[in-house]
């Protein structure tokens, strides 16, 4: 914003005041530019996110080309480690450009996320057609292949759009893709994503090469994309997953059966509770396991904490404070 210096003409006693038009406006010769961060700041930010630490995570939605930073990628806290794209993969060029800056320059990982229910998918998709045939014919081979093709459907979204992994929202609610069936789907994802102990990086790179070609397979870090799960966490998913985004809505804290604490990220429902003091989010940021460390803390509909309230005195005040509580900055 430009700062103007106003010089009022002297008023002679006994004479009339001068008109407003007589006010002389003088602009300074030097205008201070808006504050910008240098390359070292962003390098430090990327180095921090690449380090071994308790992460900050959020599901982000409602983004677009609006003026408000509340629904723009550039408005997200710089120290956010992982962002699940609850609003879908952006397609508008200006929104994609912002997402890429946050992803590549700030180092925030961007995940495809979906509620994994094959019965809910539309019948125009090839994997769903194969699934329907298999169910109608009671052909187990076709059914299982449809699960793998369903996994490929998400893998293509990740690799074709240069994103950083997948967040499988496991809430089957009667869907056929549950239990052992879900594990067929999840193990296929784990051939390409996550910390799967049963595949080497060389083997993974060859799978990526076969499906996506040399240019993609030769990218730096291509074998290190994330595989995460939220909602429920079926037995067998822990060793294949980077993180379990545990829906600890109401501010609950603690680990999860069968999971190391270092993979568990307790998450608060900020979407419904943004008008409050978000004490549950603070509980999750403060919580420490009896030994080792936790995975981190997170927020559903993180962008609602952008809204200024009586307790949230500036955008993302609560979330930023929780990041500092969990990982105090070194000055």
ABEGO torsion letter per residue (X at the ends): XBBBBBBBBBBBBGBBBBBAAABBBBBBABBBBBBBBBAAAAAAAAAAAABBBBBBBBBBBGBEABABAAABAAABBAABABBBBAAEBBABAAAAAAAAAAAAAAGBBBBBBBBBBAAABBAABAAAAAAAAAAAAGBAAAAAAAAAAAAAAAAAAAAAAGBAEBBBBBBAGGBABBEAAAAAAAAAAAAABEABAABBAAAAAAAAAAAAEAAAAABBGAAABBBBBBEBBBBGAAAABABBBBBBBGGBBEBBBGBBAAABBBBBBAAAAAABAGAAAAAAAABBBABEBBAEBBBBGAAAAABBBAABABBGAAAAAAAAAABBBBX
